[in-house]
Amino acid sequence: MPHQVSTGNPYTRGIAEFVSGLRYEAIPGEVLTRIKLLILDSVGCGLYGADLEWSRILQRRLGELDTTQACAVWGTRQKLSAPHAALVNGSQVQGFELDDVHRVGVLHTGCVVLPALISVAEVRPGMSGKEFLTAAVAGYEIGPRVGICMGNLHIAQGWHSGATVGVFAAVASAARGLKLDTDKTVHALGIAGTQSSGLMAAQYGSMVKRMHAGRAAQSGLYGAQFADAGFTGIVNVFESEYGGFCTTFSRSTDRFKLYELTAGLSSVWQTMGVRLKFYSCVGSNHSTLDAIREMQHERPFGAKDVAKIVVHGSQVTVDHVGWKYVPKGLTAAQLNLSYCVATLLIDGEVFVDQFTEDKLADPARMALADKVEVRHDPAIAAKGPQFRQMVRVELHLKDGTRMERTREVSRAKEKFASEAEAVEKFEKLATHVLPRPQVEKLRDAMLGLEKLEDAAQIARLLTKA
C-alpha cells in the first residue's frame, strides 16, 4: 500500500517565519546578555579544542584536501573553505566536553550554531554585530525546540541529539545570517534535516563523537547556502508522515510532540535555558558530581574512605553514562560516570587536567570506579523527561557511615553562571592557545558584540598571528 502524502507544513513554516522575521529590537535584553556569555564560552571551548589530537588530525587532512583559504580555523593560522572550517571548528568546540548544554532539549548549542554563523560572517563581510547576535539567537531558539519536540527517547534510542537535532540550530542561524526569506528558510531546514545523523555508540571510546557537532554545523551551513542559491529541500521536513525527521527519528508518533517546535516563539526564550559546564565531562554526570561534593562539604571524606557509591537515575542515565568503565580513550572517560566520580574523589576536580592519557588506566582510579554502581530507578523515570538527569546518590563509607543526596539537576543548570565565572572559564581555556593580550581583545569584543561594525572581526580575533 503506498504511503500517504501530505505537504502540510505549519510547524516547519512557523519556524521559518520566526527565523526570517526575527529582529534585534525584538529580543529581550536578558536574552542578549545571555547570548553574549554563551558565545564567549563557546569560542573559548573552540580555542582550547584547537590543539587536541583529534582536532589536529582533521586540520591536517582537510588542509591537504582544501586550499580555499576562505575561513579561519580557530586557534590556528590555517584557513579552509567555509564548510570545512565549520566542520573543524564545531568539532573543536565539542572537543573536550566543556561546551554549553540545554538540559531539556538535550542539545549543545554553541558548537553547532557559531561555527556555521561565523563562516557566514567571513564569506559575507559587513554583517553587523547586532545582526550576528540576532542570527545566533535564532539558532539557540530553534535547536532546543527540536530537541524538546523529540524528547528523551530520541537519545535513548541511540541517536546523538547534538548531531541529529544540531543541524536545525545551525541552519536557523546560518539562514538568518544570510537574510533568507521565509520560503528559502523552509527549504534550508529541509536540506539540513535530510543530512541529520549521529550515533551514540560513538561515546564508548572513538574520536568521532567530537566530529558530530562539526558535521551538524557543516550540514546547517550547506542547507542555508544551497537554499540561498535556489536549491530546494523537504518543505515539510518535520511533519511528513513518511520519511520526515520526527517520524524517522522516533519509534512511534506518540514519542514526539510537533507543537513544541513553535511553542512560545517570541515569548518564551529557550536561549535562557542554555547553561555552561564547569566539569570537563558529559552533562549527565554533573548532578552526581555535585551531590558528592555537597556530601563532602557536610562530612569530609576522600577516595580512601569510600566503600561503595550507588547512583539511582533514569534509564537514559544508565544507558548514557552508567556502563562499566573500560579504558578505551578520553571520550570513554569523559562520558563514563564511574570514572568521573573516581576522578573527583582522587583529584578533587573534573576539568581539563584530569583527562590525560596517563590517567585512563590508572589502577587506583579504575579500582575506585568499580565501587560506583549506576541503577535504574523507575520512580525517577516516572517523573518525566524534564527529570532525565535527576539522581539519588547513596554513599557508603568504610567506617559504616551512610549518606544520601538527591539532585534534580546540576548546580550549573539551576542558576546561570555569573559574567565573572564565564569570563574566568573563557580566559583559562583560551590562554592555552592564544596570547593573553589577544584573549583580552577577544573577550571585550564578545561582550560588546552589538558594537561591532563587521562580525568578520570575530574570526580575525580567533586566529593566531
C-alpha positions, 0 to 999 in steps of 0.5 A: 500500500503506498504511503500517504502524502501530505505537504502540510507544513505549519510547524516547519513554516512557523519556524521559518517565519520566526527565523526570517522575521526575527529582529534585534529590537525584538529580543529581550535584553536578558536574552542578549546578555545571555547570548553574549556569555554563551558565545564567549564560552563557546569560542573559548571551548573552540580555542582550547579544542584547537590543539587536541589530537583529534582536532589536529588530525582533521586540520591536517587532512582537510588542509591537504584536501582544501586550499580555499583559504576562505575561513579561519580555523580557530586557534590556528593560522590555517584557513579552509573553505567555509564548510570545512572550517565549520566542520573543524571548528564545531568539532573543536568546540565539542572537543573536550566536553566543556561546551554549553548544554540545554538540559531539556532539549538535550542539545549543545548549542554553541558548537553547532550554531557559531561555527556555521554563523561565523563562516557566514560572517567571513564569506559575507563581510559587513554583517553587523554585530547586532545582526550576528547576535540576532542570527545566533539567537535564532539558532539557540531558539530553534535547536532546543525546540527540536530537541524538546519536540523529540524528547528523551527517547530520541537519545535513548534510542541511540541517536546523538541529539547534538548531531541529529537535532544540531543541524536545525540550530545551525541552519536557523542561524546560518539562514538568518545570517544570510537574510533568507526569506521565509520560503528559502528558510523552509527549504534550508531546514529541509536540506539540513534535516535530510543530512541529520545523523549521529550515533551514540555508540560513538561515546564508548571510546572513538574520536568521532563523537567530537566530529558530530557537532562539526558535521551538524554545523557543516550540514546547517551551513550547506542547507542555508547556502544551497537554499540561498542559491535556489536549491530546494529541500523537504518543505515539510521536513518535520511533519511528513508522515513518511520519511520526515525527521520526527517520524524517522527519528522516533519509534512511534508518533506518540514519542514526539510532540510537533507543537513544541517546535513553535511553542512560545516563539517570541515569548518564551526564550529557550536561549535562557535555558542554555547553561555552561559546564564547569566539569570537563565531562558529559552533562549527565554526570554533573548532578552526581558530581555535585551531590558528592561534593555537597556530601563532602562539604557536610562530612569530609571524606576522600577516595580512601574512605569510600566503600561503595557509591550507588547512583539511582537515575533514569534509564537514559542515565544508565544507558548514557553514562552508567556502563562499566568503565573500560579504558578505551580513550578520553571520550570513554572517560569523559562520558563514563560516570564511574570514572568521573566520580573516581576522578573527583574523589582522587583529584578533587576536580573534573576539568581539563587536567584530569583527562590525560592519557596517563590517567585512563588506566590508572589502577587506583582510579579504575579500582575506585570506579568499580565501587560506583554502581549506576541503577535504574530507578523507575520512580525517577523515570516516572517523573518525566523527561524534564527529570532525565538527569535527576539522581539519588546518590547513596554513599557508603563509607568504610567506617559504616557511615551512610549518606544520601543526596538527591539532585534534580539537576546540576548546580550549573543548570539551576542558576546561570553562571555569573559574567565573572565565572564565564569570563574566568572559564573563557580566559583559562581555556583560551590562554592555552592557545592564544596570547593573553593580550589577544584573549583580552581583545577577544573577550571585550569584543564578545561582550560588546558584540552589538558594537561591532561594525563587521562580525568578520572581526570575530574570526580575525580575533580567533586566529593566531598571528 
